[in-house]
Amino acid sequence: MEHWIAKFRNAAKGLPAGMLGQSSFAVHLAVSLAVVVLAILLECQIWQWCVLLLCMALVLSLELMNSAVESLAKGLCKEHNEHVGRSLDIASGAVLIASIFAAIVGLIVFAQQYSVQFW
């Protein structure tokens, strides 16, 4: 049991390490909070909440992974390295793709809920 407690403790330490000083994470977190407020105002159904929360979790998790890759790259390679740079770009691209599709999903959910509620 102590092994699992240590794992959760380490994961909890990783959250602020991945969030603090990361402007992209702050933007994604602010957008996530706006999504929550809008979902409350539009009285989204439970399945819509599940979809929105999954999208938010995906984007925020990928942003943390991107921060982990950046931190690892800085620790391993001080000078410019083409492969490290490509890895950083790929990790950022993963966040971009998830963000774009999460925005599309959010727009679909909110447009559908808005039309149900107000038309």
Solvent accessible surface area in square Angstrom, and as a share of the most:
residue,aa,sasa,rsa
1,M,178,0.80
2,E,146,0.66
3,H,117,0.52
4,W,144,0.51
5,I,81,0.41
6,A,38,0.30
7,K,93,0.40
8,F,144,0.60
9,R,141,0.51
10,N,88,0.45
11,A,62,0.48
12,A,59,0.46
13,K,131,0.55
14,G,37,0.36
15,L,85,0.42
16,P,55,0.35
17,A,80,0.62
18,G,10,0.09
19,M,61,0.27
20,L,135,0.67
21,G,84,0.80
22,Q,52,0.23
23,S,88,0.57
24,S,54,0.35
25,F,10,0.04
26,A,60,0.47
27,V,91,0.52
28,H,36,0.16
29,L,71,0.35
30,A,60,0.47
31,V,83,0.48
32,S,12,0.08
33,L,110,0.55
34,A,61,0.47
35,V,27,0.15
36,V,44,0.25
37,V,82,0.47
38,L,74,0.37
39,A,0,0.00
40,I,106,0.54
41,L,123,0.61
42,L,15,0.08
43,E,121,0.54
44,C,14,0.08
45,Q,83,0.37
46,I,138,0.70
47,W,124,0.43
48,Q,0,0.00
49,W,57,0.20
50,C,65,0.39
51,V,50,0.28
52,L,5,0.02
53,L,89,0.44
54,L,127,0.63
55,C,23,0.14
56,M,22,0.10
57,A,53,0.41
58,L,92,0.46
59,V,11,0.06
60,L,33,0.16
61,S,58,0.38
62,L,47,0.23
63,E,5,0.02
64,L,42,0.21
65,M,118,0.53
66,N,12,0.06
67,S,8,0.05
68,A,52,0.40
69,V,46,0.26
70,E,49,0.22
71,S,74,0.48
72,L,111,0.55
73,A,11,0.08
74,K,143,0.60
75,G,56,0.54
76,L,137,0.68
77,C,22,0.13
78,K,172,0.73
79,E,124,0.56
80,H,166,0.74
81,N,56,0.29
82,E,110,0.49
83,H,124,0.55
84,V,39,0.22
85,G,24,0.23
86,R,116,0.42
87,S,54,0.35
88,L,50,0.25
89,D,100,0.52
90,I,115,0.58
91,A,18,0.14
92,S,52,0.33
93,G,27,0.26
94,A,40,0.31
95,V,10,0.06
96,L,108,0.54
97,I,108,0.55
98,A,7,0.06
99,S,26,0.17
100,I,85,0.43
101,F,125,0.52
102,A,20,0.16
103,A,57,0.44
104,I,76,0.39
105,V,43,0.25
106,G,8,0.08
107,L,128,0.64
108,I,111,0.57
109,V,6,0.04
110,F,22,0.09
111,A,64,0.49
112,Q,70,0.31
113,Q,9,0.04
114,Y,103,0.39
115,S,49,0.32
116,V,88,0.51
117,Q,63,0.28
118,F,116,0.49
119,W,229,0.80
